[in-house]
Amino acid sequence: MSTAVLPSGGSIFTTLPDVLFIPEFVFGGLVWTLIASTHVVVENPLGWVMFVSIFCFIMTTIWFFIFLTGKNQSGIWPSLDVGYHATAALFYLSASVLLAFITIFSKVDSSATFFFKNYQILIAAVVMAFVTTLLYCIHAVFSACRWKSS
C-alpha cells in the first residue's frame, strides 16, 4: 500500500475530489446562513437542516485543515475520507428533502411581503442544499475511486 495516497498541502487545490472543499464551504455556508435568516415556526423541523449544515461546515473545515497540513498520510485516511463524504452526502440529502418539503408547505400567503420573502429565502436554501448534496456525492464517489485504487 502506498503511503502518499492522499494529497496534502497546496496540492489539495489541484486534485479533483479535494478541490471540492471550497464549493462545499461556500454552498454549505449559504444553506446555514439562509436557514438562519428565516422565520421558524415552533412545529417546523428546520433544526435537522441547521444541524446538518453546521456539522458538515465544521467537519469539512477540520477535514480541509487536516489535508492542508499533511496529517492525512497514514493508511486509514482514504477510507475515512470516503466514510466522511458519504455520510455528509447522506445527511445533506435527508436535510435537502426535508427542507424542500417544508418549503412547499410554507407558502401560506404569498401576498404578504413577510411570508413571500421568507418563502423566497427557503427556495434559495433548497437550491443551495441540493447543490451541496451533489458536491458531497461527487466528492464521495471520487474519494471511493481513490480509496479503491490505493
N, C-alpha and C positions, 0 to 999 in steps of 0.2 A: 504494500500500500504506500502510495506517495505521501510525503509529509506536507507538501505545499499544494494541496488540492484547492484550497480557498484563497482568493486574492486578499491582500492586505495593503494598508497604506493608500496611496493615491491610485493604485490600480483598481480599486473598487469602483472608480468613476469610469472605467473603460470596459468592464466585463458586463455581459448582458443581464444576468439576473440581478447583479448588485447595483447597477446604475438605476434600478427601480426604487432604491431607497428614497431618493429625492422626491419623485412624484407621490410616493406613499406618504411622505411627510406632508406634502402640500395638500393633497386631497383629503387625507385623514384629518389634518388640522382644520380644513374647511368644514368637514362634517361636524366636528366638535364645536367649532365656532357658530355654525348655522343653527345647530340644535340648541346651543346655549342661549341664542338670541330669540328663540320662540317663546310664546306664551304656553306654559304647560298646565294642562288641566290635571286635577288630582288623580283621576282614573286613567290618565294617559300613561302607557308603558314606555315612555322615552328613556327611562332610567337605563334599560339594557343597551340602548343605542349609545347613550353617553358613556356607559362603562366600556363598551367595545371600542369606541373611538379614542377614549383617553388611554385605556390599557394598551391598545395597539400603537398609539402615538409614543407612549413612554417606552414600550418594549422595542419598537423599531429604532428609537433614539439610542437606547442602550446597545442594541444589536449593531447599529451603524458604527458606534464608537469602538466596539469590540473589533469589528472588521478594520476600522481605520487604524487602530493601534497595533494590529497584527497579533492579537491574543487568540486568534481563531485557528491556530496551526496544528492542533492535536487531531488525532484520528476521529474523535467523536463529533467534531463540529459540522461536517457535511450532513450527518443525519439530524443533528439539532437544527440546522438551517432549514431542512425540509420540514421537520416537525413544527417549527415555529410558524413558517409561512403557510403551511396547510391549515394549522389551527387558526391563524389570523384570517385566512380566506373563509373558512367555515364560520367564524364569529361574524365577520363582516357580511357574509351572505345572509345569515339569520337576522342581523340588525337591519340590513337593507330591505329585506322583505317586510319586516315588521314596520319599518319607517314608511314604506310605500303604502301599506295597509292603513296606518294611522293617517297618512296624508289624504288618502282617498275619502276617508270618513270624517275628516276635519273641516271640510268645506261646508260650514254651517250657513253662512250668509255672505255671499260674495259681493254684495252691495256695500256692506260696512267696510270702511277703509282698514280698520284694525285687523279684522279677520282675513280680509283679502291679502294684506301684506304678510300676515303670519302664514297663510296658505302658500304664497309665493316663496317664502323662505324655506318652508318644508319641501316644496318641489325641488328647489336648488339643493337641499340637503340629500334628497333621494338620489338625484343625479350624481352628486359627488360620492355618495355611499356606494352606488353601483360601480362607478369608475374605480374607487378604491378597492372594491371586491375584485374587480378584473385585474388590477395591478398585483394584488396579493396572490391571485390564482396563477398569473403568468410567472411571478417570482417563484412560487412553489413548484411549478412544472419544471422550470429551468434548473432550480436547485435540485430537484429529484433526478434530472438527467445528469447533472454534475456529480451527484452522490453515487449514482449507478455506475458511472464511468470511473470512479475513483477506486 
